[in-house]
Amino acid sequence: MYPNNALSAWQLAIMAVVVVASLAAWLTLVLLADRQPRGTSAAVNTGPREEESGAAVTQLPYTAPPPDKAAA
């Protein structure tokens, strides 16, 4: 068995700093990816958004069936 197998304090500190920095970078990237995209001009941001206005689904007008095909 080798007597110098144990890691020194500065090596453990560097490992901890790398782990914390990696987690912070990952969390930052996740939060940036989660943000809503912004418009490129002021005209885009003037009205309510689709998901806020409830107009996400467009309903087509009713058209009567052709006279030769009556509904059963």
RARA-V495460 format. One record per residue. PHI is phi in whole degrees, -180 to 180 (* if undefined). OMEGA is omega in whole degrees, -180 to 180 (* if undefined). NEAR is the number of other C-alpha atoms within 8 Angstrom. Layout:
PHI,OMEGA,NEAR ; PHI,OMEGA,NEAR
This chain:
*,-179,2 ; -88,-177,4 ; -76,-176,5 ; -105,179,5 ; -74,-176,5 ; -69,178,5 ; -79,179,7 ; -80,-177,6 ; -64,-179,6 ; -69,177,6 ; -69,177,8 ; -66,179,9 ; -66,178,8 ; -64,178,8 ; -62,179,8 ; -66,180,8 ; -64,180,8 ; -64,-180,8 ; -65,-179,8 ; -66,178,8 ; -66,178,8 ; -65,178,8 ; -65,179,8 ; -66,179,8 ; -65,179,8 ; -64,180,8 ; -64,177,8 ; -63,179,8 ; -65,179,8 ; -66,180,8 ; -68,177,8 ; -68,179,7 ; -72,-178,6 ; -82,-177,6 ; -67,175,6 ; -75,178,4 ; -69,179,4 ; -97,177,4 ; -75,-178,7 ; -95,-180,5 ; -138,-180,6 ; -70,-179,7 ; -67,180,5 ; -70,-174,8 ; -94,-176,8 ; -76,-176,6 ; -94,177,5 ; -69,178,7 ; -75,-178,6 ; -60,-177,8 ; -72,178,7 ; -85,-175,6 ; -87,-179,8 ; 79,-178,7 ; -101,-177,7 ; -72,-179,7 ; -105,178,5 ; -98,-180,5 ; -99,179,4 ; -78,179,4 ; -68,-180,4 ; -74,174,4 ; -118,-179,4 ; -68,177,4 ; -67,179,7 ; -61,-175,6 ; -64,-178,5 ; -78,179,4 ; -117,-179,6 ; -78,179,7 ; -73,-176,4 ; -85,*,2
